[in-house]
Amino acid sequence: MKNQIAIYSMAILALASVPPPTAGASPVSPSWIERRWEVRYLLLVDEASTLRSGVVQSRKFNSQQRAQGKHKDYLSARALFVPNATFFVPNAREIGIVLLTFGSKGEVNNQKGLLGKLTAKITRLYELDLVRTQTDPPEAYHFAYWAQGIPGDVTFSPAVCSSEDNRRYVAGWDVENYIGNFGCREWTAQLYDRDQPYIDVTSYASRGAYIGALTGWSRFEDPPKPVIGRQGKTWLCLHECPPGEKPGVIPDIRAWTTKHGFPMPTRPSKQPLYPDADYMDDLNEFWQQ
C-alpha cells in the first residue's frame, strides 16, 4: 500500500505542476509542452557489453513497433545509444558511456547521424523524448523522465531519472541487484551540493565496489564537476575531468584528490541513500491534502 501511495503521489504531483501548453506548441503532438530546456548533458553509464546489447534489443523492439504501426506512440532511444567511449578495467568488467550534449532549445549538438537530428522535448506527464521533427508525424524516442521527487524536498529533485530508478527507491529493492544502488537521486543530490567537488557514482554491495547502470545529467547553470567511480579496485574519471586530464583510469585516488584539493571519496552510510521509505510521512501528508 505504501508503494502505491508513493507512485500515485508522484503522478499527481507531476500532473499538478505541468504548465499549460503555450501558443505555438506542436499541433501534431499535444502531449509535448513548451518550456525552457534545462539539461546541458545526459550521461548514460553501464557495463559496455550491456550498452551494446541494449542497442541491438531496442532496434528489434523499434522494428516491431513500426511493423505494428505503433511507432507513433513509443520508440526506444536506446536503439540510438551506441557507446561514445569504453574504459578497460583490470580484473573487472569494461565500463561504457553514452554522452549527449544539448543546446538551449533541446537540440542534440554532439552527435552525428540520426541522433544529431533530434531535439529533446518534455511531455505533460514529464516524460523526456528525443524527437525527430523531420518526419510526418514526428518520431519520438523515449529516454528518461523529469522526476519531481518528494513533495517539499529539493535535495534531489527535480532530476532526470530512468526506468531503473523506479525500482531502486521502493520497498523490496535488492541491494545486491547488479544495476547498482547509486541512482538519479544520489547523482542529483551531489550535483546540487555546491560544496561537493565531484560526483562519485560508486555502488557498494557485498561483492565490493562497482559502477552500475545509471543516468546522470547536469543543467546549464551547474558548474562542471568531475564524474568519478570505483570499478573493483580501480578508480575512473568518466566525464568532465579536471583541466588537463582526459577520462580514464585514476592511478592513485589519494594523490588525485590531494592534487586538486578534493576530499577523499568515502562510502555512504547506506545505499540507496534516499529510499522512499525515509519520506513516507511527507508522501502520506501530500496524499491526504
KOLMILUM-728211 format. One line per 3 residues: number of its first residue (from 0); their letters; for each residue x, y, z of C-alpha. Coordinates in steps of 0.05 Angstrom, whole numbers. Layout:
! residues N
NUM) A) X/Y/Z ~ ...
END
This chain:
! residues 289
0) MKN) 0/0/0 ~ 56/48/17 ~ 88/36/-51
3) QIA) 22/51/-85 ~ 16/116/-46 ~ 85/137/-67
6) IYS) 73/121/-140 ~ 5/156/-142 ~ 32/216/-105
9) MAI) 88/225/-156 ~ 39/220/-214 ~ -9/271/-184
12) LAL) 48/318/-166 ~ 74/316/-237 ~ 6/329/-267
15) ASV) -8/386/-219 ~ 57/421/-235 ~ 54/417/-310
18) PPP) 42/485/-342 ~ -10/490/-398 ~ 17/489/-469
21) TAG) 35/557/-496 ~ 16/585/-563 ~ 56/553/-618
24) ASP) 61/485/-584 ~ 68/427/-633 ~ -1/413/-664
27) VSP) 20/341/-683 ~ 35/320/-611 ~ -7/356/-559
30) SWI) 27/314/-506 ~ 91/356/-513 ~ 93/422/-475
33) ERR) 133/484/-488 ~ 180/501/-430 ~ 252/522/-420
36) WEV) 301/465/-433 ~ 347/458/-373 ~ 391/397/-387
39) RYL) 462/412/-411 ~ 483/340/-417 ~ 458/269/-407
42) LLV) 506/214/-388 ~ 487/140/-390 ~ 535/93/-355
45) DEA) 535/17/-354 ~ 577/-43/-370 ~ 599/-35/-442
48) STL) 571/-103/-462 ~ 503/-84/-432 ~ 501/-19/-471
51) RSG) 517/-55/-536 ~ 465/-109/-525 ~ 414/-55/-507
54) VVQ) 424/-23/-575 ~ 411/-90/-610 ~ 349/-107/-569
57) SRK) 320/-37/-575 ~ 329/-36/-650 ~ 290/-101/-654
60) FNS) 236/-71/-609 ~ 231/-9/-652 ~ 225/-51/-715
63) QQR) 167/-88/-684 ~ 134/-23/-664 ~ 139/3/-735
66) AQG) 113/-63/-764 ~ 53/-59/-718 ~ 40/15/-732
69) KHK) 57/34/-660 ~ 118/76/-676 ~ 76/139/-667
72) DYL) 65/120/-594 ~ 132/96/-570 ~ 203/82/-594
75) SAR) 263/66/-550 ~ 320/115/-552 ~ 369/61/-530
78) ALF) 369/37/-602 ~ 409/101/-617 ~ 455/100/-557
81) VPN) 520/69/-584 ~ 574/80/-531 ~ 617/142/-541
84) ATF) 674/113/-501 ~ 693/50/-463 ~ 741/41/-405
87) FVP) 782/-22/-396 ~ 789/-40/-323 ~ 839/-93/-299
90) NAR) 804/-154/-268 ~ 735/-122/-276 ~ 683/-111/-329
93) EIG) 692/-57/-381 ~ 651/7/-370 ~ 617/44/-426
96) IVL) 586/113/-430 ~ 537/148/-476 ~ 542/224/-475
99) LTF) 491/272/-505 ~ 501/347/-500 ~ 444/395/-514
102) GSK) 434/466/-537 ~ 388/514/-502 ~ 328/492/-544
105) GEV) 340/418/-531 ~ 376/403/-595 ~ 428/348/-592
108) NNQ) 494/381/-613 ~ 550/330/-602 ~ 526/273/-645
111) KGL) 523/257/-719 ~ 474/215/-759 ~ 403/208/-734
114) LGK) 419/230/-663 ~ 446/296/-690 ~ 377/310/-720
117) LTA) 338/301/-655 ~ 311/351/-606 ~ 293/336/-534
120) KIT) 222/352/-511 ~ 181/341/-448 ~ 110/313/-445
123) RLY) 52/331/-400 ~ 70/270/-357 ~ 142/295/-352
126) ELD) 170/241/-397 ~ 231/261/-437 ~ 232/245/-511
129) LVR) 283/254/-567 ~ 240/278/-625 ~ 255/272/-699
132) TQT) 216/331/-727 ~ 236/318/-800 ~ 185/262/-806
135) DPP) 109/269/-812 ~ 86/255/-760 ~ 149/267/-717
138) EAY) 181/205/-687 ~ 192/206/-612 ~ 244/164/-576
141) HFA) 232/159/-501 ~ 296/162/-460 ~ 281/185/-388
144) YWA) 232/225/-345 ~ 235/291/-307 ~ 225/267/-235
147) QGI) 193/314/-185 ~ 219/277/-124 ~ 188/282/-55
150) PGD) 138/338/-41 ~ 172/394/-3 ~ 243/365/-12
153) VTF) 292/394/-62 ~ 354/355/-41 ~ 350/310/-103
156) SPA) 296/340/-147 ~ 278/356/-199 ~ 321/303/-233
159) VCS) 330/265/-297 ~ 314/192/-279 ~ 308/126/-316
162) SED) 263/65/-311 ~ 316/32/-268 ~ 307/87/-217
165) NRR) 233/70/-209 ~ 257/5/-177 ~ 315/30/-135
168) YVA) 276/70/-84 ~ 215/28/-68 ~ 206/-25/-14
171) GWD) 234/-93/-31 ~ 294/-67/-70 ~ 351/-118/-70
174) VEN) 415/-82/-52 ~ 454/-137/-88 ~ 420/-122/-154
177) YIG) 471/-118/-210 ~ 446/-50/-235 ~ 473/-18/-171
180) NFG) 449/24/-113 ~ 470/91/-140 ~ 415/125/-179
183) CRE) 387/191/-202 ~ 372/216/-131 ~ 443/205/-107
186) WTA) 471/237/-171 ~ 426/298/-166 ~ 440/309/-92
189) QLY) 514/313/-108 ~ 501/356/-169 ~ 462/407/-128
192) DRD) 511/407/-69 ~ 558/465/-84 ~ 606/440/-31
195) QPY) 613/373/-65 ~ 671/380/-116 ~ 656/316/-156
198) IDV) 601/265/-168 ~ 621/196/-142 ~ 577/143/-175
201) TSY) 604/82/-139 ~ 555/29/-117 ~ 571/-15/-58
204) ASR) 548/-86/-44 ~ 574/-149/-12 ~ 613/-165/-75
207) GAY) 651/-99/-69 ~ 652/-31/-103 ~ 629/-24/-174
210) IGA) 597/23/-225 ~ 526/2/-240 ~ 474/25/-291
213) LTG) 458/98/-281 ~ 433/161/-315 ~ 470/226/-300
216) WSR) 458/297/-321 ~ 473/370/-310 ~ 439/437/-321
219) FED) 466/497/-358 ~ 472/534/-292 ~ 513/480/-257
222) PPK) 589/486/-256 ~ 627/428/-286 ~ 640/371/-237
225) PVI) 685/311/-249 ~ 646/246/-251 ~ 685/191/-217
228) GRQ) 672/119/-195 ~ 706/57/-170 ~ 702/-7/-211
231) GKT) 732/-63/-170 ~ 798/-35/-145 ~ 804/17/-200
234) WLC) 781/89/-197 ~ 758/122/-262 ~ 743/193/-283
237) LHE) 685/185/-332 ~ 667/256/-352 ~ 686/329/-341
240) CPP) 753/311/-312 ~ 796/367/-283 ~ 831/413/-334
243) GEK) 888/378/-369 ~ 861/308/-354 ~ 825/260/-400
246) PGV) 773/209/-380 ~ 803/143/-358 ~ 838/109/-300
249) IPD) 858/149/-239 ~ 922/113/-219 ~ 923/138/-147
252) IRA) 858/166/-119 ~ 893/196/-57 ~ 945/232/-100
255) WTT) 889/255/-147 ~ 846/285/-92 ~ 906/317/-59
258) KHG) 928/348/-125 ~ 861/381/-136 ~ 845/398/-63
261) FPM) 787/349/-61 ~ 766/306/-2 ~ 776/231/-8
264) PTR) 714/193/-31 ~ 680/156/26 ~ 629/100/27
267) PSK) 560/128/44 ~ 524/105/107 ~ 475/66/64
270) QPL) 453/56/-8 ~ 407/75/-38 ~ 416/138/3
273) YPD) 346/167/-9 ~ 295/110/-10 ~ 220/125/-9
276) ADY) 215/92/60 ~ 252/152/91 ~ 198/200/65
279) MDD) 133/164/77 ~ 108/218/125 ~ 117/271/71
282) LNE) 84/226/18 ~ 25/209/63 ~ 15/283/81
285) FWQ) 14/301/8 ~ -34/245/-7 ~ -82/268/47
288) Q) -86/340/23
END
